[in-house]
Amino acid sequence: MQHFEDSIYNLIVETSTNLPGDVRRAVAKGRALEDRATRSGLALTTIAQNIGMAEQQVSPICQDTGMPTFIIHTPVGINQIEMKKDIHNAIVRATKNGKLRPNSVDSLTGENSGDNLGAGTPVIHFEQWEEDKIDVRLILKGGGCENKNIQYSLPAELEGLGKAGRDLDGIRKCILHAVYQAQGQGCSAGFIGVGIGGDRTTGYELAKKQLFRKVEDVNPIEDLSKLEDYIMENANKLGIGTMGFGGEVSLLGCKIGVMNRLPASFFVSVAYNCWAFRRQGVLVDPLTGNIEDWLYESGTGISVDDGRDQASEPEVASAGENNNAATGSREVRLTTPISEEDIRSLRVGDVVILSGEMHTGRDALHKYLMDHDAPVDLDGAVIYHCGPVMMKDEEGWHVKAAGPTTSIREEPYQGDIIKKFGIRAVIGKGGMGPKTLKALQEHGGVYLNAIGGAAQYYAECIKKVNAVDFMEFGIPEAMWHLDVDGFAAIVTMDAHGNSLHADVEKDSAAKLTQFKEPVFK
């Protein structure tokens, strides 16, 4: 199969850069349910713009290109060893060309391999079948949504829902709780795959396999079809909304599968996927390795608009220092370094438009800064929780994708670092906890929620890479010093002790209790 490597490379590029047609229609359907003037509406508008930009520029939809996971069905007699070599070569090539971010990290040393190869990376599942073609399916599931996967062992006592038994109604409660616990940290509005039964390993595998189903298909098992419809109708009543901002759309798809289990075990496994639902597949000729057909509808030409008047859309990125009557908040332009006075004037809901230098920082940097000095002056600075996709040429480094990562991982460090260095703003997604909120209040800081997955939208705001430190941490974890202009994010935690994330979680917890009584008996 002399062309198999090229076919896999093309599959990777299409999966990373072009959202499939069924997913785009689901996003458009979600947009139709949300008031565009709200925070969630603004987020969905940004998401729509990002989808189009990624396709046009053939660049990653989200900077976290995830763990490449392949499910491959082959006819009897195909050399899977050679196929695996070609897949690895295609992965290296896609990483070098900026279609994948280097995401393979040694769990003991923390060293990034730099090419997405390593023990267990990528994930490749081979299965034989009696068809005469090779079926290759790929999903790129990022770490933020991967961290919100959850597994339940029934019977269980669930927050807000009470006892979940070993029956269809107990499964229902688990799925609703899974959507609730993800909040905005999984880049809602999202998609979920659910696996009922199996053991702890096969249950999660079954859940992830559900994500390869088409969004608009119908479950052949009547009870599960009814449950999928129920979840889609009622999960959105939790009020979590896009990015956890509150709103009408928290879930865009739900697919459920079932397998047998041991008598002593009853697992319900939920694989949560962000709105950037990147999966694609191809049928390959086993003689030549050429692609004969694409298994999911291309997104090209399919709009994520819901048909409403384009002229009425808010233009967040060009906002000025004005009150926005539609959202009830202000739009404020700030330039780094930022004064404490400017920060304390901000309130939850304000849209901040940033210019000047900001600095990326993720897990490795936060851990380092706890015991060391920073390489640059961070007084009045902005830290961006971001692991960008970067490319280097003779002119230097260039940002190819740069959306926010999930901030809650930095909760053990963030408050101490704000105090130690005088940081004024932290940008990320999904919000942070009480320790960070207390530090923001005491030392004069704000948390700015950017739109998760909007990697092209934010990359366009980055005008120059000024410098980089700690390249030994790997590209995603290095400290990039970026010159930005027109970088828009929403204040969701302010210097007055207010947190939109805490408010939405409290409100959704109260709404969760309405689903306590049995529905399926």
C-alpha positions as CSV (number, residue, x, y, z in Angstrom):
1,M,0.0,0.0,0.0
2,Q,2.4,2.6,-1.2
3,H,0.0,5.5,-0.7
4,F,-1.3,4.6,2.7
5,E,0.9,7.0,4.6
6,D,-0.3,9.9,2.4
7,S,-3.9,8.8,3.0
8,I,-3.4,8.8,6.7
9,Y,-1.7,12.3,6.6
10,N,-4.7,13.6,4.6
11,L,-7.1,12.1,7.1
12,I,-5.2,13.8,10.0
13,V,-5.3,17.2,8.3
14,E,-9.0,17.0,7.5
15,T,-9.9,15.9,11.0
16,S,-7.8,18.6,12.7
17,T,-8.9,21.5,10.5
18,N,-12.4,20.9,9.1
19,L,-15.3,20.2,11.3
20,P,-17.7,17.5,9.8
21,G,-21.1,18.4,8.4
22,D,-23.2,16.6,11.0
23,V,-21.3,18.4,13.8
24,R,-21.7,21.8,12.1
25,R,-25.4,21.3,11.8
26,A,-25.5,20.5,15.5
27,V,-23.7,23.7,16.3
28,A,-26.1,25.7,14.1
29,K,-29.0,24.1,15.9
30,G,-27.5,25.1,19.2
31,R,-27.0,28.7,18.0
32,A,-30.7,28.9,17.1
33,L,-31.6,28.2,20.7
34,E,-29.4,30.8,22.2
35,D,-29.9,34.6,22.3
36,R,-26.9,36.0,20.5
37,A,-26.7,39.0,22.7
38,T,-25.9,36.9,25.8
39,R,-22.5,35.7,26.9
40,S,-23.3,32.2,25.6
41,G,-24.5,33.7,22.4
42,L,-21.3,35.7,22.0
43,A,-19.3,32.5,22.6
44,L,-21.2,30.6,19.9
45,T,-20.6,33.4,17.5
46,T,-16.9,33.2,18.2
47,I,-17.0,29.4,17.8
48,A,-18.8,29.8,14.4
49,Q,-16.1,32.3,13.2
50,N,-13.3,30.0,14.4
51,I,-14.8,27.0,12.5
52,G,-14.7,28.9,9.2
53,M,-11.2,30.3,9.9
54,A,-9.8,26.9,10.6
55,E,-11.2,25.5,7.3
56,Q,-10.1,28.4,5.2
57,Q,-6.5,28.5,6.6
58,V,-6.2,24.7,6.9
59,S,-5.1,25.1,10.5
60,P,-6.1,23.3,13.7
61,I,-9.6,24.1,14.9
62,C,-8.3,23.9,18.5
63,Q,-4.7,24.1,19.6
64,D,-5.1,21.0,21.7
65,T,-5.1,18.4,18.9
66,G,-5.5,15.8,21.6
67,M,-4.6,12.1,21.6
68,P,-4.8,10.8,18.0
69,T,-6.9,7.7,18.4
70,F,-7.5,5.3,15.4
71,I,-10.0,2.5,15.1
72,I,-9.1,0.4,12.0
73,H,-10.9,-2.5,10.4
74,T,-8.8,-4.6,8.0
75,P,-9.4,-7.5,5.7
76,V,-7.7,-10.8,6.7
77,G,-4.1,-10.9,5.5
78,I,-3.3,-7.1,5.7
79,N,0.1,-6.3,7.3
80,Q,-0.8,-4.3,10.3
81,I,2.8,-3.8,11.3
82,E,3.6,-1.9,8.1
83,M,0.3,0.1,8.5
84,K,1.4,1.1,12.0
85,K,4.7,2.3,10.6
86,D,2.9,4.4,8.0
87,I,0.6,5.9,10.6
88,H,3.6,6.9,12.8
89,N,5.2,8.5,9.8
90,A,2.1,10.4,9.0
91,I,1.8,11.6,12.6
92,V,5.3,12.9,12.6
93,R,4.7,14.7,9.3
94,A,1.5,16.3,10.5
95,T,3.2,17.5,13.7
96,K,6.1,19.0,11.8
97,N,3.6,20.8,9.5
98,G,1.6,22.3,12.4
99,K,-1.5,20.2,11.9
100,L,-1.0,18.5,15.2
101,R,0.5,20.0,18.4
102,P,3.3,17.9,20.0
103,N,1.3,16.2,22.8
104,S,3.2,13.1,23.8
105,V,4.8,13.6,27.2
106,D,6.8,11.1,29.2
107,S,4.8,10.5,32.4
108,L,7.9,10.1,34.6
109,T,10.3,12.8,33.3
110,G,7.8,15.2,31.8
111,E,9.8,15.4,28.6
112,N,7.8,16.0,25.4
113,S,8.8,13.8,22.5
114,G,8.2,16.6,20.1
115,D,6.7,14.4,17.3
116,N,3.6,12.9,19.0
117,L,5.3,9.5,19.2
118,G,6.0,7.6,22.4
119,A,4.8,4.8,24.6
120,G,1.0,4.5,24.0
121,T,1.0,7.4,21.5
122,P,-0.8,7.4,19.1
123,V,-3.6,5.0,20.1
124,I,-4.3,2.5,17.4
125,H,-7.0,-0.2,17.7
126,F,-6.9,-2.9,14.9
127,E,-9.8,-5.2,14.3
128,Q,-10.3,-7.7,11.4
129,W,-13.5,-7.9,9.4
130,E,-14.8,-9.8,6.4
131,E,-15.2,-6.7,4.2
132,D,-12.7,-6.1,1.3
133,K,-11.8,-2.5,2.2
134,I,-9.8,-0.9,5.1
135,D,-11.9,1.3,7.3
136,V,-9.8,3.9,9.2
137,R,-11.5,6.2,11.7
138,L,-9.7,8.9,13.7
139,I,-10.8,11.1,16.6
140,L,-8.8,14.0,18.1
141,K,-10.1,14.4,21.6
142,G,-8.4,17.1,23.6
143,G,-7.2,16.9,27.2
144,G,-9.7,19.5,28.6
145,C,-12.7,17.3,27.6
146,E,-10.8,14.1,28.3
147,N,-10.4,15.2,31.9
148,K,-14.2,15.5,32.2
149,N,-14.8,11.8,31.3
150,I,-16.4,10.1,34.3
151,Q,-17.3,6.6,35.3
152,Y,-20.0,5.5,37.7
153,S,-20.3,2.2,39.6
154,L,-24.0,1.4,40.3
155,P,-25.7,1.6,42.7
156,A,-24.5,5.0,43.7
157,E,-25.6,8.1,45.5
158,L,-25.4,11.1,43.2
159,E,-25.3,14.8,44.1
160,G,-28.8,16.4,43.6
161,L,-30.2,13.1,42.2
162,G,-30.2,10.7,45.1
163,K,-29.8,7.0,44.6
164,A,-29.0,5.7,41.1
165,G,-29.9,2.0,40.9
166,R,-28.9,-0.8,38.5
167,D,-31.5,0.0,35.9
168,L,-32.4,2.4,33.1
169,D,-33.4,5.2,35.4
170,G,-30.1,4.9,37.3
171,I,-28.3,5.2,34.0
172,R,-30.4,8.3,33.2
173,K,-29.2,9.9,36.5
174,C,-25.6,9.1,35.7
175,I,-25.7,10.8,32.3
176,L,-27.4,13.9,33.6
177,H,-24.8,14.1,36.4
178,A,-22.0,13.7,33.9
179,V,-23.2,16.8,32.0
180,Y,-23.6,18.7,35.3
181,Q,-20.1,17.9,36.6
182,A,-18.4,19.0,33.3
183,Q,-19.8,22.6,33.6
184,G,-17.7,24.8,31.3
185,Q,-14.4,23.0,31.8
186,G,-15.1,20.6,28.9
187,C,-15.7,23.4,26.4
188,S,-19.5,23.1,26.4
189,A,-21.7,22.8,24.5
190,G,-20.4,19.3,24.1
191,F,-21.2,15.8,22.9
192,I,-21.2,12.7,25.0
193,G,-20.7,9.0,24.3
194,V,-22.0,6.6,27.0
195,G,-21.0,3.0,27.5
196,I,-23.2,0.8,29.7
197,G,-21.7,-2.4,31.1
198,G,-18.4,-4.0,30.4
199,D,-15.5,-3.7,32.9
200,R,-13.7,-0.4,33.8
201,T,-11.6,-0.5,30.6
202,T,-14.0,-1.8,28.0
203,G,-16.8,0.5,29.4
204,Y,-14.7,3.6,28.5
205,E,-13.8,2.1,25.2
206,L,-17.5,1.6,24.4
207,A,-18.2,5.1,25.5
208,K,-15.6,6.6,23.1
209,K,-16.7,4.4,20.3
210,Q,-20.2,6.0,20.5
211,L,-18.5,9.3,19.5
212,F,-17.8,7.7,16.1
213,R,-21.6,7.5,15.5
214,K,-23.1,10.2,13.3
215,V,-24.8,13.0,15.2
216,E,-28.1,12.5,13.4
217,D,-28.4,8.7,13.5
218,V,-31.0,6.8,15.5
219,N,-30.1,4.2,18.1
220,P,-31.4,0.7,16.9
221,I,-32.2,-0.2,20.6
222,E,-35.6,1.4,21.4
223,D,-34.9,2.0,25.1
224,L,-31.6,3.6,24.4
225,S,-33.1,5.7,21.6
226,K,-35.7,7.0,24.0
227,L,-33.0,7.7,26.6
228,E,-30.8,9.6,24.1
229,D,-33.8,11.8,23.2
230,Y,-34.6,12.3,26.9
231,I,-31.1,13.4,27.7
232,M,-31.0,15.8,24.7
233,E,-34.2,17.4,25.8
234,N,-33.4,17.7,29.5
235,A,-29.7,18.2,29.8
236,N,-30.1,21.7,28.3
237,K,-32.5,22.5,31.1
238,L,-29.5,22.6,33.5
239,G,-28.7,26.1,32.4
240,I,-24.9,25.5,32.1
241,G,-24.6,27.0,28.7
242,T,-21.8,27.5,26.2
243,M,-18.4,27.7,28.1
244,G,-20.3,27.4,31.3
245,F,-21.6,31.0,30.9
246,G,-25.2,30.0,31.7
247,G,-27.7,29.6,28.9
248,E,-30.0,27.4,26.9
249,V,-27.4,25.1,25.2
250,S,-25.2,22.7,27.2
251,L,-25.3,19.6,25.1
252,L,-25.2,19.1,21.3
253,G,-25.3,15.3,21.1
254,C,-25.7,12.1,23.1
255,K,-25.0,8.5,21.9
256,I,-25.4,5.5,24.1
257,G,-24.1,1.9,23.7
258,V,-24.5,-1.2,25.8
259,M,-22.5,-4.5,26.4
260,N,-22.8,-7.3,28.9
261,R,-21.1,-7.1,32.3
262,L,-20.1,-9.2,35.3
263,P,-22.8,-9.9,37.8
264,A,-21.0,-8.0,40.5
265,S,-20.2,-4.9,38.3
266,F,-22.4,-2.3,36.7
267,F,-20.4,0.6,35.2
268,V,-21.8,3.6,33.3
269,S,-18.9,5.3,31.5
270,V,-19.2,8.7,29.9
271,A,-16.8,10.1,27.4
272,Y,-17.3,13.9,27.2
273,N,-16.2,15.7,24.0
274,C,-16.0,19.4,23.5
275,W,-17.9,21.4,20.8
276,A,-14.8,21.0,18.6
277,F,-15.9,17.4,17.8
278,R,-13.0,16.3,15.5
279,R,-13.6,12.9,14.0
280,Q,-13.4,11.6,10.5
281,G,-12.9,8.4,8.6
282,V,-11.9,6.9,5.3
283,L,-12.3,3.7,3.2
284,V,-8.9,2.7,1.8
285,D,-8.1,0.4,-1.1
286,P,-6.0,-2.4,0.5
287,L,-3.9,-2.8,-2.7
288,T,-2.9,0.9,-3.3
289,G,-3.5,2.5,0.0
290,N,-5.5,5.3,-1.7
291,I,-8.6,6.8,-0.1
292,E,-11.7,5.6,-1.9
293,D,-14.4,7.3,0.2
294,W,-14.8,9.6,3.2
295,L,-17.0,8.2,5.9
296,Y,-18.3,11.4,7.4
297,E,-19.8,14.3,5.5
298,S,-17.3,17.1,4.8
299,G,-18.0,20.4,6.6
300,T,-17.0,22.4,3.5
301,G,-19.9,24.5,2.3
302,I,-22.0,23.8,5.4
303,S,-22.7,26.9,7.4
304,V,-22.9,26.9,11.2
305,D,-25.2,30.0,11.0
306,D,-28.8,29.4,12.0
307,G,-30.3,31.7,9.3
308,R,-30.8,34.8,11.4
309,D,-29.8,38.2,10.2
310,Q,-26.0,38.4,10.1
311,A,-26.1,42.2,10.6
312,S,-27.5,41.7,14.1
313,E,-24.5,39.7,15.3
314,P,-22.4,41.4,18.1
315,E,-18.8,42.2,17.0
316,V,-17.0,41.5,20.3
317,A,-13.5,41.8,18.9
318,S,-14.1,45.4,17.8
319,A,-15.8,46.5,21.0
320,G,-15.0,49.9,22.5
321,E,-15.2,51.3,26.0
322,N,-19.0,51.4,26.1
323,N,-21.9,50.0,27.9
324,N,-23.5,47.1,26.1
325,A,-27.2,47.3,26.7
326,A,-27.8,43.8,25.2
327,T,-25.5,42.0,27.7
328,G,-25.8,44.5,30.6
329,S,-22.0,44.8,30.7
330,R,-19.2,47.1,29.6
331,E,-16.6,46.6,26.9
332,V,-13.3,47.9,28.1
333,R,-9.9,48.2,26.3
334,L,-6.8,47.6,28.4
335,T,-3.1,47.7,27.6
336,T,-0.5,45.7,29.5
337,P,0.9,46.2,32.1
338,I,-2.4,46.8,33.8
339,S,-2.9,48.9,37.0
340,E,-4.6,47.6,40.1
341,E,-7.1,50.6,39.7
342,D,-8.1,49.5,36.3
343,I,-8.6,45.9,37.4
344,R,-10.7,46.8,40.4
345,S,-13.0,48.8,38.2
346,L,-14.0,45.6,36.3
347,R,-17.0,43.5,37.2
348,V,-18.2,40.0,36.2
349,G,-19.7,40.2,32.8
350,D,-17.4,42.9,31.4
351,V,-15.8,42.2,28.0
352,V,-12.1,43.1,28.1
353,I,-10.2,43.9,24.9
354,L,-6.5,43.4,25.6
355,S,-3.4,44.8,23.8
356,G,0.3,44.6,24.7
357,E,2.4,41.7,25.9
358,M,1.0,38.6,27.5
359,H,2.7,35.4,28.7
360,T,1.6,31.8,28.3
361,G,1.8,29.5,31.3
362,R,0.5,26.0,31.9
363,D,1.2,23.2,34.4
364,A,5.0,23.1,34.1
365,L,5.5,26.8,34.4
366,H,3.1,27.2,37.4
367,K,4.9,24.5,39.2
368,Y,8.3,26.1,38.4
369,L,7.3,29.6,39.5
370,M,6.3,28.4,43.0
371,D,10.0,28.0,43.8
372,H,11.8,30.2,41.3
373,D,11.8,33.7,39.9
374,A,10.2,34.5,36.6
375,P,12.4,35.2,33.6
376,V,10.5,38.5,32.9
377,D,8.8,41.1,35.1
378,L,5.2,40.0,35.8
379,D,4.1,43.0,37.8
380,G,0.8,44.1,36.2
381,A,1.1,41.3,33.6
382,V,-1.4,38.9,32.0
383,I,-0.9,35.1,32.2
384,Y,-2.6,33.1,29.4
385,H,-3.3,29.4,30.2
386,C,-2.5,28.3,26.7
387,G,-0.3,25.7,24.9
388,P,-0.1,27.0,21.4
389,V,0.7,25.3,18.1
390,M,3.9,26.9,16.9
391,M,5.9,26.8,13.7
392,K,9.4,28.2,13.1
393,D,11.0,29.4,9.9
394,E,13.9,31.7,9.0
395,E,11.9,34.7,10.3
396,G,11.3,33.1,13.7
397,W,8.4,31.6,15.6
398,H,4.8,31.9,14.4
399,V,1.6,31.1,16.2
400,K,-0.6,28.6,14.3
401,A,-3.3,28.0,16.9
402,A,-3.7,29.5,20.4
403,G,-6.9,28.9,22.3
404,P,-7.2,28.6,26.1
405,T,-6.6,25.5,28.1
406,T,-8.7,24.4,31.2
407,S,-7.6,26.6,34.1
408,I,-8.7,24.5,37.1
409,R,-5.5,22.4,36.9
410,E,-3.6,25.5,38.1
411,E,-5.8,26.1,41.1
412,P,-3.2,24.7,43.6
413,Y,-0.7,27.3,42.3
414,Q,-2.5,30.3,40.9
415,G,-3.3,32.3,44.1
416,D,0.3,32.1,45.4
417,I,1.7,33.1,42.0
418,I,-0.7,36.1,41.7
419,K,0.5,37.3,45.2
420,K,4.2,36.6,44.5
421,F,4.5,38.3,41.1
422,G,1.7,40.9,41.0
423,I,-0.1,39.4,38.1
424,R,-3.3,41.3,37.3
425,A,-5.2,39.0,34.9
426,V,-5.4,35.3,34.2
427,I,-6.9,34.1,31.0
428,G,-8.2,30.6,30.5
429,K,-11.4,28.6,30.2
430,G,-13.7,26.9,32.6
431,G,-13.0,29.2,35.6
432,M,-11.0,28.6,38.8
433,G,-11.8,27.8,42.5
434,P,-12.1,29.6,45.8
435,K,-8.3,29.9,46.5
436,T,-7.8,31.8,43.2
437,L,-10.9,33.9,43.8
438,K,-9.6,34.9,47.2
439,A,-6.3,35.9,45.7
440,L,-8.0,38.0,43.0
441,Q,-9.9,39.9,45.7
442,E,-6.9,40.4,48.0
443,H,-4.3,41.4,45.5
444,G,-6.4,43.0,42.7
445,G,-6.8,40.6,39.9
446,V,-9.4,39.2,37.5
447,Y,-10.0,35.9,35.7
448,L,-10.8,36.4,32.0
449,N,-12.6,33.5,30.3
450,A,-11.6,33.1,26.6
451,I,-13.6,30.8,24.3
452,G,-12.3,27.3,24.5
453,G,-11.4,25.7,21.2
454,A,-11.3,29.1,19.3
455,A,-7.7,28.6,18.4
456,Q,-7.8,30.4,15.1
457,Y,-9.8,33.3,16.4
458,Y,-7.3,34.0,19.1
459,A,-4.2,33.3,16.9
460,E,-5.3,36.1,14.7
461,C,-5.0,38.5,17.7
462,I,-1.4,37.6,18.2
463,K,0.8,39.9,16.2
464,K,4.2,38.8,17.2
465,V,6.2,36.3,19.2
466,N,8.5,38.5,21.3
467,A,10.5,35.7,22.9
468,V,10.2,32.3,24.6
469,D,11.5,30.7,27.8
470,F,11.6,27.2,29.1
471,M,11.7,25.4,25.8
472,E,12.9,22.4,27.8
473,F,9.3,22.0,29.0
474,G,8.2,21.4,25.4
475,I,6.3,23.7,23.1
476,P,2.9,23.5,24.8
477,E,4.4,24.1,28.3
478,A,7.0,26.7,27.4
479,M,6.5,30.4,28.4
480,W,5.7,32.3,25.2
481,H,5.8,36.1,25.3
482,L,3.2,37.3,22.8
483,D,2.4,40.7,21.5
484,V,-1.4,40.9,21.1
485,D,-4.0,43.3,19.8
486,G,-7.8,43.1,20.2
487,F,-7.7,40.0,22.3
488,A,-11.3,39.7,23.7
489,A,-12.3,37.7,26.8
490,I,-15.1,38.0,29.5
491,V,-14.5,38.8,33.1
492,T,-16.0,35.8,35.0
493,M,-14.1,36.2,38.3
494,D,-13.5,39.7,39.6
495,A,-11.6,41.5,42.3
496,H,-14.7,41.9,44.4
497,G,-15.2,38.2,45.2
498,N,-17.7,37.5,42.4
499,S,-17.5,34.3,40.3
500,L,-19.8,33.6,37.4
501,H,-18.6,29.9,37.5
502,A,-19.6,29.5,41.1
503,D,-23.0,31.1,40.4
504,V,-23.7,28.9,37.3
505,E,-22.7,25.7,39.2
506,K,-24.9,26.6,42.1
507,D,-27.8,27.3,39.8
508,S,-27.3,24.1,37.7
509,A,-27.1,22.1,40.9
510,A,-30.5,23.4,42.0
511,K,-31.9,22.6,38.6
512,L,-30.4,19.1,38.7
513,T,-32.7,18.2,41.6
514,Q,-35.8,18.4,39.4
515,F,-34.7,15.1,37.7
516,K,-34.5,13.2,41.0
517,E,-37.7,11.3,40.7
518,P,-37.8,8.2,38.5
519,V,-38.7,8.5,34.8
520,F,-37.8,5.1,33.4
521,K,-39.1,2.2,35.5
